[in-house]
Amino acid sequence: MQELIDQLKAEGLTDKQALRAIEIVKNFAKSKFPLFGGAIEKVFEKYSPKQDDDFLD
């Protein structure tokens, strides 16, 4: 996930904007493929920053 965040930041997004963009994509994918909602959630959860790693607070 960090690689994707870094690519978004290279395009001019802030950390917060990059994470929000990823959240939007995740929600979009879940809405388009509801049967895979659990799997999509797990993929994003696995690679997303953990609560302890939250650098935005």
CHARMM internal coordinates of N, CA and C (Angstrom, degrees):
IC EDIT
DIST 1 N 1 CA 1.4486
DIST 1 CA 1 C 1.5293
ANGL 1 N 1 CA 1 C 109.83
DIST 1 C 2 N 1.3207
ANGL 1 CA 1 C 2 N 116.49
DIHE 1 N 1 CA 1 C 2 N -33.19
DIST 2 N 2 CA 1.4574
ANGL 1 C 2 N 2 CA 119.10
DIHE 1 CA 1 C 2 N 2 CA -179.25
DIST 2 CA 2 C 1.5285
ANGL 2 N 2 CA 2 C 111.31
DIHE 1 C 2 N 2 CA 2 C -61.76
DIST 2 C 3 N 1.3275
ANGL 2 CA 2 C 3 N 116.26
DIHE 2 N 2 CA 2 C 3 N -34.80
DIST 3 N 3 CA 1.4640
ANGL 2 C 3 N 3 CA 119.86
DIHE 2 CA 2 C 3 N 3 CA 178.29
DIST 3 CA 3 C 1.5276
ANGL 3 N 3 CA 3 C 110.72
DIHE 2 C 3 N 3 CA 3 C -61.93
DIST 3 C 4 N 1.3240
ANGL 3 CA 3 C 4 N 116.55
DIHE 3 N 3 CA 3 C 4 N -42.40
DIST 4 N 4 CA 1.4644
ANGL 3 C 4 N 4 CA 120.79
DIHE 3 CA 3 C 4 N 4 CA 178.20
DIST 4 CA 4 C 1.5257
ANGL 4 N 4 CA 4 C 110.43
DIHE 3 C 4 N 4 CA 4 C -65.83
DIST 4 C 5 N 1.3194
ANGL 4 CA 4 C 5 N 117.26
DIHE 4 N 4 CA 4 C 5 N -43.19
DIST 5 N 5 CA 1.4688
ANGL 4 C 5 N 5 CA 121.14
DIHE 4 CA 4 C 5 N 5 CA 177.41
DIST 5 CA 5 C 1.5168
ANGL 5 N 5 CA 5 C 109.90
DIHE 4 C 5 N 5 CA 5 C -59.28
DIST 5 C 6 N 1.3330
ANGL 5 CA 5 C 6 N 117.04
DIHE 5 N 5 CA 5 C 6 N -44.16
DIST 6 N 6 CA 1.4620
ANGL 5 C 6 N 6 CA 121.15
DIHE 5 CA 5 C 6 N 6 CA 179.39
DIST 6 CA 6 C 1.5279
ANGL 6 N 6 CA 6 C 111.72
DIHE 5 C 6 N 6 CA 6 C -62.95
DIST 6 C 7 N 1.3252
ANGL 6 CA 6 C 7 N 117.17
DIHE 6 N 6 CA 6 C 7 N -38.82
DIST 7 N 7 CA 1.4684
ANGL 6 C 7 N 7 CA 120.14
DIHE 6 CA 6 C 7 N 7 CA 178.23
DIST 7 CA 7 C 1.5245
ANGL 7 N 7 CA 7 C 110.71
DIHE 6 C 7 N 7 CA 7 C -65.89
DIST 7 C 8 N 1.3217
ANGL 7 CA 7 C 8 N 116.90
DIHE 7 N 7 CA 7 C 8 N -42.10
DIST 8 N 8 CA 1.4652
ANGL 7 C 8 N 8 CA 120.46
DIHE 7 CA 7 C 8 N 8 CA 178.43
DIST 8 CA 8 C 1.5252
ANGL 8 N 8 CA 8 C 110.69
DIHE 7 C 8 N 8 CA 8 C -64.57
DIST 8 C 9 N 1.3040
ANGL 8 CA 8 C 9 N 116.73
DIHE 8 N 8 CA 8 C 9 N -39.53
DIST 9 N 9 CA 1.4682
ANGL 8 C 9 N 9 CA 120.34
DIHE 8 CA 8 C 9 N 9 CA 178.25
DIST 9 CA 9 C 1.5301
ANGL 9 N 9 CA 9 C 110.74
DIHE 8 C 9 N 9 CA 9 C -66.87
DIST 9 C 10 N 1.3347
ANGL 9 CA 9 C 10 N 116.70
DIHE 9 N 9 CA 9 C 10 N -35.25
DIST 10 N 10 CA 1.4644
ANGL 9 C 10 N 10 CA 120.47
DIHE 9 CA 9 C 10 N 10 CA 177.96
DIST 10 CA 10 C 1.5242
ANGL 10 N 10 CA 10 C 110.91
DIHE 9 C 10 N 10 CA 10 C -64.66
DIST 10 C 11 N 1.3388
ANGL 10 CA 10 C 11 N 116.05
DIHE 10 N 10 CA 10 C 11 N -24.24
DIST 11 N 11 CA 1.4600
ANGL 10 C 11 N 11 CA 121.17
DIHE 10 CA 10 C 11 N 11 CA 177.40
DIST 11 CA 11 C 1.5316
ANGL 11 N 11 CA 11 C 112.18
DIHE 10 C 11 N 11 CA 11 C -87.04
DIST 11 C 12 N 1.3178
ANGL 11 CA 11 C 12 N 116.34
DIHE 11 N 11 CA 11 C 12 N 2.40
DIST 12 N 12 CA 1.4625
ANGL 11 C 12 N 12 CA 119.47
DIHE 11 CA 11 C 12 N 12 CA 173.83
DIST 12 CA 12 C 1.5181
ANGL 12 N 12 CA 12 C 115.79
DIHE 11 C 12 N 12 CA 12 C 108.62
DIST 12 C 13 N 1.3423
ANGL 12 CA 12 C 13 N 118.46
DIHE 12 N 12 CA 12 C 13 N 1.73
DIST 13 N 13 CA 1.4512
ANGL 12 C 13 N 13 CA 120.18
DIHE 12 CA 12 C 13 N 13 CA 179.11
DIST 13 CA 13 C 1.5253
ANGL 13 N 13 CA 13 C 110.57
DIHE 12 C 13 N 13 CA 13 C -83.73
DIST 13 C 14 N 1.3127
ANGL 13 CA 13 C 14 N 115.73
DIHE 13 N 13 CA 13 C 14 N 151.29
DIST 14 N 14 CA 1.4575
ANGL 13 C 14 N 14 CA 120.77
DIHE 13 CA 13 C 14 N 14 CA 173.33
DIST 14 CA 14 C 1.5264
ANGL 14 N 14 CA 14 C 108.26
DIHE 13 C 14 N 14 CA 14 C -79.80
DIST 14 C 15 N 1.3243
ANGL 14 CA 14 C 15 N 116.56
DIHE 14 N 14 CA 14 C 15 N 170.49
DIST 15 N 15 CA 1.4655
ANGL 14 C 15 N 15 CA 120.36
DIHE 14 CA 14 C 15 N 15 CA 176.32
DIST 15 CA 15 C 1.5232
ANGL 15 N 15 CA 15 C 110.33
DIHE 14 C 15 N 15 CA 15 C -55.46
DIST 15 C 16 N 1.3097
ANGL 15 CA 15 C 16 N 116.01
DIHE 15 N 15 CA 15 C 16 N -47.62
DIST 16 N 16 CA 1.4630
ANGL 15 C 16 N 16 CA 121.32
DIHE 15 CA 15 C 16 N 16 CA -177.71
DIST 16 CA 16 C 1.5350
ANGL 16 N 16 CA 16 C 111.12
DIHE 15 C 16 N 16 CA 16 C -62.66
DIST 16 C 17 N 1.3266
ANGL 16 CA 16 C 17 N 116.90
DIHE 16 N 16 CA 16 C 17 N -42.86
DIST 17 N 17 CA 1.4588
ANGL 16 C 17 N 17 CA 120.86
DIHE 16 CA 16 C 17 N 17 CA 179.08
DIST 17 CA 17 C 1.5250
ANGL 17 N 17 CA 17 C 111.15
DIHE 16 C 17 N 17 CA 17 C -66.07
DIST 17 C 18 N 1.3256
ANGL 17 CA 17 C 18 N 117.15
DIHE 17 N 17 CA 17 C 18 N -39.59
DIST 18 N 18 CA 1.4610
ANGL 17 C 18 N 18 CA 120.99
DIHE 17 CA 17 C 18 N 18 CA -179.98
DIST 18 CA 18 C 1.5276
ANGL 18 N 18 CA 18 C 110.37
DIHE 17 C 18 N 18 CA 18 C -63.50
DIST 18 C 19 N 1.3272
ANGL 18 CA 18 C 19 N 116.92
DIHE 18 N 18 CA 18 C 19 N -44.93
DIST 19 N 19 CA 1.4587
ANGL 18 C 19 N 19 CA 120.32
DIHE 18 CA 18 C 19 N 19 CA 178.96
DIST 19 CA 19 C 1.5189
ANGL 19 N 19 CA 19 C 111.05
DIHE 18 C 19 N 19 CA 19 C -64.84
DIST 19 C 20 N 1.3116
ANGL 19 CA 19 C 20 N 117.35
DIHE 19 N 19 CA 19 C 20 N -38.02
DIST 20 N 20 CA 1.4731
ANGL 19 C 20 N 20 CA 120.93
DIHE 19 CA 19 C 20 N 20 CA 178.49
DIST 20 CA 20 C 1.5243
ANGL 20 N 20 CA 20 C 110.05
DIHE 19 C 20 N 20 CA 20 C -66.44
DIST 20 C 21 N 1.3332
ANGL 20 CA 20 C 21 N 117.38
DIHE 20 N 20 CA 20 C 21 N -40.27
DIST 21 N 21 CA 1.4629
ANGL 20 C 21 N 21 CA 121.14
DIHE 20 CA 20 C 21 N 21 CA 178.35
DIST 21 CA 21 C 1.5234
ANGL 21 N 21 CA 21 C 110.62
DIHE 20 C 21 N 21 CA 21 C -61.63
DIST 21 C 22 N 1.3159
ANGL 21 CA 21 C 22 N 117.06
DIHE 21 N 21 CA 21 C 22 N -41.30
DIST 22 N 22 CA 1.4590
ANGL 21 C 22 N 22 CA 121.10
DIHE 21 CA 21 C 22 N 22 CA 178.41
DIST 22 CA 22 C 1.5208
ANGL 22 N 22 CA 22 C 110.20
DIHE 21 C 22 N 22 CA 22 C -64.72
DIST 22 C 23 N 1.3195
ANGL 22 CA 22 C 23 N 117.29
DIHE 22 N 22 CA 22 C 23 N -41.11
DIST 23 N 23 CA 1.4653
ANGL 22 C 23 N 23 CA 121.74
DIHE 22 CA 22 C 23 N 23 CA 177.83
DIST 23 CA 23 C 1.5353
ANGL 23 N 23 CA 23 C 110.69
DIHE 22 C 23 N 23 CA 23 C -61.20
DIST 23 C 24 N 1.3221
ANGL 23 CA 23 C 24 N 117.02
DIHE 23 N 23 CA 23 C 24 N -40.74
DIST 24 N 24 CA 1.4606
ANGL 23 C 24 N 24 CA 121.63
DIHE 23 CA 23 C 24 N 24 CA 178.68
DIST 24 CA 24 C 1.5244
ANGL 24 N 24 CA 24 C 110.72
DIHE 23 C 24 N 24 CA 24 C -64.16
DIST 24 C 25 N 1.3337
ANGL 24 CA 24 C 25 N 117.00
DIHE 24 N 24 CA 24 C 25 N -44.03
DIST 25 N 25 CA 1.4612
ANGL 24 C 25 N 25 CA 121.07
DIHE 24 CA 24 C 25 N 25 CA 178.81
DIST 25 CA 25 C 1.5247
ANGL 25 N 25 CA 25 C 110.25
DIHE 24 C 25 N 25 CA 25 C -63.12
DIST 25 C 26 N 1.3312
ANGL 25 CA 25 C 26 N 116.99
DIHE 25 N 25 CA 25 C 26 N -42.47
DIST 26 N 26 CA 1.4675
ANGL 25 C 26 N 26 CA 121.06
DIHE 25 CA 25 C 26 N 26 CA 178.58
DIST 26 CA 26 C 1.5247
ANGL 26 N 26 CA 26 C 110.38
DIHE 25 C 26 N 26 CA 26 C -59.58
DIST 26 C 27 N 1.3131
ANGL 26 CA 26 C 27 N 117.26
DIHE 26 N 26 CA 26 C 27 N -47.68
DIST 27 N 27 CA 1.4621
ANGL 26 C 27 N 27 CA 120.91
DIHE 26 CA 26 C 27 N 27 CA -179.16
DIST 27 CA 27 C 1.5291
ANGL 27 N 27 CA 27 C 111.64
DIHE 26 C 27 N 27 CA 27 C -65.71
DIST 27 C 28 N 1.3190
ANGL 27 CA 27 C 28 N 116.68
DIHE 27 N 27 CA 27 C 28 N -36.37
DIST 28 N 28 CA 1.4643
ANGL 27 C 28 N 28 CA 120.88
DIHE 27 CA 27 C 28 N 28 CA 176.93
DIST 28 CA 28 C 1.5262
ANGL 28 N 28 CA 28 C 110.28
DIHE 27 C 28 N 28 CA 28 C -63.34
DIST 28 C 29 N 1.3319
ANGL 28 CA 28 C 29 N 116.44
DIHE 28 N 28 CA 28 C 29 N -47.49
DIST 29 N 29 CA 1.4618
ANGL 28 C 29 N 29 CA 120.43
DIHE 28 CA 28 C 29 N 29 CA -179.65
DIST 29 CA 29 C 1.5231
ANGL 29 N 29 CA 29 C 110.80
DIHE 28 C 29 N 29 CA 29 C -61.58
DIST 29 C 30 N 1.3194
ANGL 29 CA 29 C 30 N 117.12
DIHE 29 N 29 CA 29 C 30 N -40.93
DIST 30 N 30 CA 1.4627
ANGL 29 C 30 N 30 CA 120.49
DIHE 29 CA 29 C 30 N 30 CA 179.26
DIST 30 CA 30 C 1.5240
ANGL 30 N 30 CA 30 C 111.29
DIHE 29 C 30 N 30 CA 30 C -65.47
DIST 30 C 31 N 1.3269
ANGL 30 CA 30 C 31 N 117.46
DIHE 30 N 30 CA 30 C 31 N -35.55
DIST 31 N 31 CA 1.4643
ANGL 30 C 31 N 31 CA 119.74
DIHE 30 CA 30 C 31 N 31 CA 179.78
DIST 31 CA 31 C 1.5261
ANGL 31 N 31 CA 31 C 111.77
DIHE 30 C 31 N 31 CA 31 C -73.08
DIST 31 C 32 N 1.3129
ANGL 31 CA 31 C 32 N 117.41
DIHE 31 N 31 CA 31 C 32 N -32.26
DIST 32 N 32 CA 1.4657
ANGL 31 C 32 N 32 CA 121.27
DIHE 31 CA 31 C 32 N 32 CA -179.61
DIST 32 CA 32 C 1.5237
ANGL 32 N 32 CA 32 C 112.64
DIHE 31 C 32 N 32 CA 32 C -82.57
DIST 32 C 33 N 1.3273
ANGL 32 CA 32 C 33 N 116.56
DIHE 32 N 32 CA 32 C 33 N -26.95
DIST 33 N 33 CA 1.4587
ANGL 32 C 33 N 33 CA 121.75
DIHE 32 CA 32 C 33 N 33 CA -177.92
DIST 33 CA 33 C 1.5309
ANGL 33 N 33 CA 33 C 109.71
DIHE 32 C 33 N 33 CA 33 C -129.91
DIST 33 C 34 N 1.3427
ANGL 33 CA 33 C 34 N 116.60
DIHE 33 N 33 CA 33 C 34 N 66.64
DIST 34 N 34 CA 1.4663
ANGL 33 C 34 N 34 CA 119.81
DIHE 33 CA 33 C 34 N 34 CA -174.27
DIST 34 CA 34 C 1.5323
ANGL 34 N 34 CA 34 C 113.92
DIHE 33 C 34 N 34 CA 34 C -60.12
DIST 34 C 35 N 1.3151
ANGL 34 CA 34 C 35 N 117.72
DIHE 34 N 34 CA 34 C 35 N -28.93
DIST 35 N 35 CA 1.4638
ANGL 34 C 35 N 35 CA 119.56
DIHE 34 CA 34 C 35 N 35 CA 178.31
DIST 35 CA 35 C 1.5264
ANGL 35 N 35 CA 35 C 111.97
DIHE 34 C 35 N 35 CA 35 C -65.21
DIST 35 C 36 N 1.3247
ANGL 35 CA 35 C 36 N 115.92
DIHE 35 N 35 CA 35 C 36 N -23.70
DIST 36 N 36 CA 1.4611
ANGL 35 C 36 N 36 CA 120.81
DIHE 35 CA 35 C 36 N 36 CA -179.25
DIST 36 CA 36 C 1.5236
ANGL 36 N 36 CA 36 C 112.01
DIHE 35 C 36 N 36 CA 36 C -103.85
DIST 36 C 37 N 1.3246
ANGL 36 CA 36 C 37 N 116.49
DIHE 36 N 36 CA 36 C 37 N 12.15
DIST 37 N 37 CA 1.4646
ANGL 36 C 37 N 37 CA 120.88
DIHE 36 CA 36 C 37 N 37 CA -176.68
DIST 37 CA 37 C 1.5112
ANGL 37 N 37 CA 37 C 113.61
DIHE 36 C 37 N 37 CA 37 C -54.37
DIST 37 C 38 N 1.3236
ANGL 37 CA 37 C 38 N 116.50
DIHE 37 N 37 CA 37 C 38 N -43.46
DIST 38 N 38 CA 1.4621
ANGL 37 C 38 N 38 CA 120.05
DIHE 37 CA 37 C 38 N 38 CA 179.22
DIST 38 CA 38 C 1.5145
ANGL 38 N 38 CA 38 C 112.31
DIHE 37 C 38 N 38 CA 38 C -64.91
DIST 38 C 39 N 1.3221
ANGL 38 CA 38 C 39 N 116.27
DIHE 38 N 38 CA 38 C 39 N -42.58
DIST 39 N 39 CA 1.4619
ANGL 38 C 39 N 39 CA 120.42
DIHE 38 CA 38 C 39 N 39 CA 179.59
DIST 39 CA 39 C 1.5246
ANGL 39 N 39 CA 39 C 110.91
DIHE 38 C 39 N 39 CA 39 C -66.42
DIST 39 C 40 N 1.3128
ANGL 39 CA 39 C 40 N 116.06
DIHE 39 N 39 CA 39 C 40 N -41.61
DIST 40 N 40 CA 1.4698
ANGL 39 C 40 N 40 CA 120.16
DIHE 39 CA 39 C 40 N 40 CA 178.82
DIST 40 CA 40 C 1.5210
ANGL 40 N 40 CA 40 C 109.56
DIHE 39 C 40 N 40 CA 40 C -61.95
DIST 40 C 41 N 1.3187
ANGL 40 CA 40 C 41 N 116.70
DIHE 40 N 40 CA 40 C 41 N -44.64
DIST 41 N 41 CA 1.4624
ANGL 40 C 41 N 41 CA 121.36
DIHE 40 CA 40 C 41 N 41 CA 179.03
DIST 41 CA 41 C 1.5283
ANGL 41 N 41 CA 41 C 111.00
DIHE 40 C 41 N 41 CA 41 C -59.32
DIST 41 C 42 N 1.3299
ANGL 41 CA 41 C 42 N 116.26
DIHE 41 N 41 CA 41 C 42 N -43.42
DIST 42 N 42 CA 1.4638
ANGL 41 C 42 N 42 CA 120.22
DIHE 41 CA 41 C 42 N 42 CA -179.25
DIST 42 CA 42 C 1.5236
ANGL 42 N 42 CA 42 C 111.83
DIHE 41 C 42 N 42 CA 42 C -65.09
DIST 42 C 43 N 1.3283
ANGL 42 CA 42 C 43 N 117.06
DIHE 42 N 42 CA 42 C 43 N -40.41
DIST 43 N 43 CA 1.4643
ANGL 42 C 43 N 43 CA 119.95
DIHE 42 CA 42 C 43 N 43 CA 179.01
DIST 43 CA 43 C 1.5236
ANGL 43 N 43 CA 43 C 110.10
DIHE 42 C 43 N 43 CA 43 C -62.09
DIST 43 C 44 N 1.3167
ANGL 43 CA 43 C 44 N 116.25
DIHE 43 N 43 CA 43 C 44 N -48.86
DIST 44 N 44 CA 1.4606
ANGL 43 C 44 N 44 CA 119.24
DIHE 43 CA 43 C 44 N 44 CA -178.69
DIST 44 CA 44 C 1.5227
ANGL 44 N 44 CA 44 C 111.10
DIHE 43 C 44 N 44 CA 44 C -68.46
DIST 44 C 45 N 1.3222
ANGL 44 CA 44 C 45 N 116.77
DIHE 44 N 44 CA 44 C 45 N -36.21
DIST 45 N 45 CA 1.4651
ANGL 44 C 45 N 45 CA 121.09
DIHE 44 CA 44 C 45 N 45 CA 179.27
DIST 45 CA 45 C 1.5268
ANGL 45 N 45 CA 45 C 110.44
DIHE 44 C 45 N 45 CA 45 C -65.32
DIST 45 C 46 N 1.3208
ANGL 45 CA 45 C 46 N 115.79
DIHE 45 N 45 CA 45 C 46 N -40.91
DIST 46 N 46 CA 1.4651
ANGL 45 C 46 N 46 CA 120.67
DIHE 45 CA 45 C 46 N 46 CA -178.39
DIST 46 CA 46 C 1.5261
ANGL 46 N 46 CA 46 C 111.43
DIHE 45 C 46 N 46 CA 46 C -61.21
DIST 46 C 47 N 1.3079
ANGL 46 CA 46 C 47 N 116.58
DIHE 46 N 46 CA 46 C 47 N -38.58
DIST 47 N 47 CA 1.4557
ANGL 46 C 47 N 47 CA 120.68
DIHE 46 CA 46 C 47 N 47 CA -174.14
DIST 47 CA 47 C 1.5194
ANGL 47 N 47 CA 47 C 114.29
DIHE 46 C 47 N 47 CA 47 C -103.25
DIST 47 C 48 N 1.3135
ANGL 47 CA 47 C 48 N 117.94
DIHE 47 N 47 CA 47 C 48 N 1.17
DIST 48 N 48 CA 1.4547
ANGL 47 C 48 N 48 CA 119.67
DIHE 47 CA 47 C 48 N 48 CA -179.87
DIST 48 CA 48 C 1.5218
ANGL 48 N 48 CA 48 C 110.37
DIHE 47 C 48 N 48 CA 48 C -86.17
DIST 48 C 49 N 1.3316
ANGL 48 CA 48 C 49 N 116.80
DIHE 48 N 48 CA 48 C 49 N 157.57
DIST 49 N 49 CA 1.4641
ANGL 48 C 49 N 49 CA 118.89
DIHE 48 CA 48 C 49 N 49 CA 177.24
DIST 49 CA 49 C 1.5196
ANGL 49 N 49 CA 49 C 110.17
DIHE 48 C 49 N 49 CA 49 C -61.31
DIST 49 C 50 N 1.3200
ANGL 49 CA 49 C 50 N 116.42
DIHE 49 N 49 CA 49 C 50 N 140.34
DIST 50 N 50 CA 1.4557
ANGL 49 C 50 N 50 CA 121.07
DIHE 49 CA 49 C 50 N 50 CA 177.85
DIST 50 CA 50 C 1.5265
ANGL 50 N 50 CA 50 C 109.01
DIHE 49 C 50 N 50 CA 50 C -80.54
DIST 50 C 51 N 1.3223
ANGL 50 CA 50 C 51 N 116.03
DIHE 50 N 50 CA 50 C 51 N 163.44
DIST 51 N 51 CA 1.4628
ANGL 50 C 51 N 51 CA 121.30
DIHE 50 CA 50 C 51 N 51 CA -178.85
DIST 51 CA 51 C 1.5274
ANGL 51 N 51 CA 51 C 110.81
DIHE 50 C 51 N 51 CA 51 C -52.24
DIST 51 C 52 N 1.3364
ANGL 51 CA 51 C 52 N 117.00
DIHE 51 N 51 CA 51 C 52 N -42.46
DIST 52 N 52 CA 1.4643
ANGL 51 C 52 N 52 CA 121.19
DIHE 51 CA 51 C 52 N 52 CA -178.98
DIST 52 CA 52 C 1.5173
ANGL 52 N 52 CA 52 C 111.71
DIHE 51 C 52 N 52 CA 52 C -67.89
DIST 52 C 53 N 1.3406
ANGL 52 CA 52 C 53 N 116.68
DIHE 52 N 52 CA 52 C 53 N -24.17
DIST 53 N 53 CA 1.4627
ANGL 52 C 53 N 53 CA 121.50
DIHE 52 CA 52 C 53 N 53 CA -177.15
DIST 53 CA 53 C 1.5341
ANGL 53 N 53 CA 53 C 112.28
DIHE 52 C 53 N 53 CA 53 C -92.90
DIST 53 C 54 N 1.3317
ANGL 53 CA 53 C 54 N 117.96
DIHE 53 N 53 CA 53 C 54 N 5.94
DIST 54 N 54 CA 1.4536
ANGL 53 C 54 N 54 CA 121.04
DIHE 53 CA 53 C 54 N 54 CA -174.69
DIST 54 CA 54 C 1.5135
ANGL 54 N 54 CA 54 C 110.54
DIHE 53 C 54 N 54 CA 54 C -66.65
DIST 54 C 55 N 1.3156
ANGL 54 CA 54 C 55 N 116.29
DIHE 54 N 54 CA 54 C 55 N 104.65
DIST 55 N 55 CA 1.4613
ANGL 54 C 55 N 55 CA 121.20
DIHE 54 CA 54 C 55 N 55 CA -177.52
DIST 55 CA 55 C 1.5199
ANGL 55 N 55 CA 55 C 111.57
DIHE 54 C 55 N 55 CA 55 C -88.44
DIST 55 C 56 N 1.3089
ANGL 55 CA 55 C 56 N 118.21
DIHE 55 N 55 CA 55 C 56 N -0.74
DIST 56 N 56 CA 1.4742
ANGL 55 C 56 N 56 CA 120.75
DIHE 55 CA 55 C 56 N 56 CA -178.01
DIST 56 CA 56 C 1.5174
ANGL 56 N 56 CA 56 C 112.58
DIHE 55 C 56 N 56 CA 56 C -88.62
DIST 56 C 57 N 1.3247
ANGL 56 CA 56 C 57 N 118.31
DIHE 56 N 56 CA 56 C 57 N -17.40
DIST 57 N 57 CA 1.4627
ANGL 56 C 57 N 57 CA 119.93
DIHE 56 CA 56 C 57 N 57 CA -178.70
DIST 57 CA 57 C 1.4992
ANGL 57 N 57 CA 57 C 112.25
DIHE 56 C 57 N 57 CA 57 C -79.68
END
COOR INIT
IC SEED 1 N 1 CA 1 C
IC BUILD
